[in-house]
Amino acid sequence: VQLQASGGGLVQAGGSLRLACAASGRTFSYNVMAWYRQAPGKQRDVVASIESDGSTIYADSVKGRFTISRDYAKNTVYLQMSGLKPEDAAVYYCNFRNIRGNYWGQGTLVTVSS
């Protein structure tokens, strides 16, 4: 499975960004797509995940501000980020997991100016 992420950039605090990640290859019907983030000097943490049945999980720090969704036809996962805070700044990584393995995208940088 290959993952191609896009959508990062610079935004002012309070602004919005949408990340996208397209999966290609043998994805299988059951899978979980997720976004993680890693700030400098910190560990990589999960931000949000969405299973193939549409169920979602969010980190407490982003609940109410971020929305994860997926386009099944395009095998693409989105992360709509609103109300961005300086502490949201990080490299965001797309993750795809199925019965065959665990896959990572290349990361996309989100910078939030205060």
DASUL-V444194 format. One line per field, one symbol per residue. ss: DSSP state (H for helix, E for strand, - for the rest). phi: phi as a letter, one per 30 degrees, with the letter a starting at -180 (. if undefined). A space follows every 10 residues. Layout:
ss = ???
phi = ???
//
This chain:
ss = -EEEEE--EE EE----EEEE EEEE------ -EEEEEEE-- ----EEEEEE E----EEE-H HH---EEEEE E----EEEEE E----HHH-E EEEEEEEE-- EEEE---EEE EEE-
phi = .cbbcajdlc bdejdbbbcb bccbjddidc abcbccbbde ibddbdcabb dddjdbbbde dceiccbcbb cddchbcbbd cbhdceddda dccdbbbbdc lbbbddjbdc cbcc
//
